[in-house]
Amino acid sequence: MCPDVFEAIKNMVQSLIDDEPKPPLHIGEAMTCWLFIALVGRQSSTIL
């Protein structure tokens, strides 16, 4: 294998491993997640 392939694999693995801490969700993001879960749950219960 050529060095470029090893470099690409190394970069891919480093992009998957993220040591930087994530900030908490913004209240708008959390509200949208809960709304999505509620709507999906409601739709799946009406199908059955």
Backbone as CSV, one residue per row, in Angstrom:
resi,resn,N_x,N_y,N_z,CA_x,CA_y,CA_z,C_x,C_y,C_z
1,MET,0.848,-1.178,0.000,0.000,0.000,0.000,0.896,1.244,0.000
2,CYS,0.426,2.250,-0.638,1.227,3.473,-0.696,0.968,4.333,0.545
3,PRO,1.877,5.242,0.866,1.724,6.076,2.081,0.450,6.908,2.101
4,ASP,-0.076,7.268,0.929,-1.300,8.069,0.898,-2.490,7.297,1.469
5,VAL,-2.520,6.000,1.240,-3.612,5.178,1.763,-3.528,5.128,3.289
6,PHE,-2.320,4.940,3.820,-2.157,4.927,5.268,-2.545,6.271,5.884
7,GLU,-2.178,7.338,5.219,-2.523,8.682,5.704,-4.040,8.872,5.698
8,ALA,-4.703,8.401,4.660,-6.160,8.519,4.574,-6.834,7.714,5.674
9,ILE,-6.336,6.502,5.927,-6.913,5.663,6.982,-6.692,6.313,8.345
10,LYS,-5.494,6.859,8.571,-5.191,7.526,9.840,-6.114,8.728,10.051
11,ASN,-6.329,9.517,8.991,-7.217,10.685,9.093,-8.656,10.273,9.368
12,MET,-9.099,9.166,8.757,-10.467,8.700,8.962,-10.669,8.255,10.406
13,VAL,-9.704,7.517,10.940,-9.816,7.045,12.323,-9.782,8.231,13.281
14,GLN,-8.930,9.203,13.034,-8.863,10.378,13.902,-10.157,11.185,13.857
15,SER,-10.831,11.199,12.706,-12.088,11.936,12.629,-13.196,11.231,13.410
16,LEU,-13.099,9.900,13.566,-14.099,9.159,14.329,-13.879,9.290,15.831
17,ILE,-12.621,9.494,16.237,-12.281,9.634,17.646,-12.190,11.126,17.956
18,ASP,-13.157,11.612,18.705,-13.222,13.032,19.021,-13.117,13.210,20.530
19,ASP,-12.007,13.775,20.990,-11.799,13.972,22.425,-12.343,15.306,22.922
20,GLU,-12.811,16.145,22.024,-13.310,17.459,22.423,-14.687,17.319,23.067
21,PRO,-14.878,17.897,24.255,-16.183,17.773,24.911,-17.267,18.521,24.135
22,LYS,-18.444,17.936,24.120,-19.570,18.530,23.396,-20.367,19.431,24.333
23,PRO,-20.819,20.589,23.849,-21.672,21.437,24.687,-23.070,20.813,24.816
24,PRO,-23.775,21.133,25.883,-25.126,20.580,26.032,-26.053,21.121,24.933
25,LEU,-27.145,20.402,24.696,-28.104,20.829,23.688,-28.737,22.165,24.063
26,HIS,-28.971,22.978,23.074,-29.714,24.222,23.260,-31.170,23.844,23.497
27,ILE,-31.905,24.634,24.224,-33.295,24.299,24.556,-34.151,24.132,23.301
28,GLY,-33.861,24.896,22.256,-34.606,24.748,21.003,-34.337,23.413,20.344
29,GLU,-33.083,22.951,20.407,-32.746,21.642,19.840,-33.419,20.531,20.633
30,ALA,-33.401,20.639,21.951,-34.035,19.626,22.787,-35.544,19.594,22.542
31,MET,-36.167,20.768,22.419,-37.603,20.832,22.176,-37.958,20.190,20.839
32,THR,-37.137,20.429,19.821,-37.387,19.838,18.508,-37.245,18.326,18.563
33,CYS,-36.264,17.825,19.318,-36.101,16.376,19.456,-37.322,15.747,20.118
34,TRP,-37.816,16.365,21.196,-38.987,15.834,21.889,-40.227,15.894,21.001
35,LEU,-40.352,16.958,20.224,-41.492,17.067,19.310,-41.440,15.962,18.258
36,PHE,-40.268,15.712,17.700,-40.108,14.649,16.708,-40.465,13.292,17.310
37,ILE,-39.954,13.015,18.522,-40.249,11.732,19.165,-41.751,11.592,19.418
38,ALA,-42.392,12.674,19.849,-43.829,12.627,20.117,-44.619,12.372,18.834
39,LEU,-44.235,13.035,17.750,-44.958,12.855,16.491,-44.744,11.464,15.905
40,VAL,-43.541,10.963,15.978,-43.264,9.620,15.463,-44.005,8.581,16.291
41,GLY,-44.002,8.741,17.605,-44.729,7.814,18.471,-46.217,7.853,18.215
42,ARG,-46.729,9.033,17.968,-48.161,9.173,17.695,-48.539,8.512,16.374
43,GLN,-47.702,8.696,15.370,-47.975,8.099,14.062,-47.880,6.579,14.119
44,SER,-46.899,6.065,14.828,-46.749,4.600,14.887,-47.885,3.966,15.667
45,SER,-48.454,4.659,16.634,-49.556,4.082,17.403,-50.860,4.109,16.613
46,THR,-51.001,5.053,15.669,-52.212,5.099,14.864,-52.179,4.091,13.728
47,ILE,-50.986,3.653,13.339,-50.858,2.672,12.259,-51.272,1.299,12.757
48,LEU,-50.933,0.976,14.022,-51.213,-0.350,14.559,-52.629,-0.522,14.920
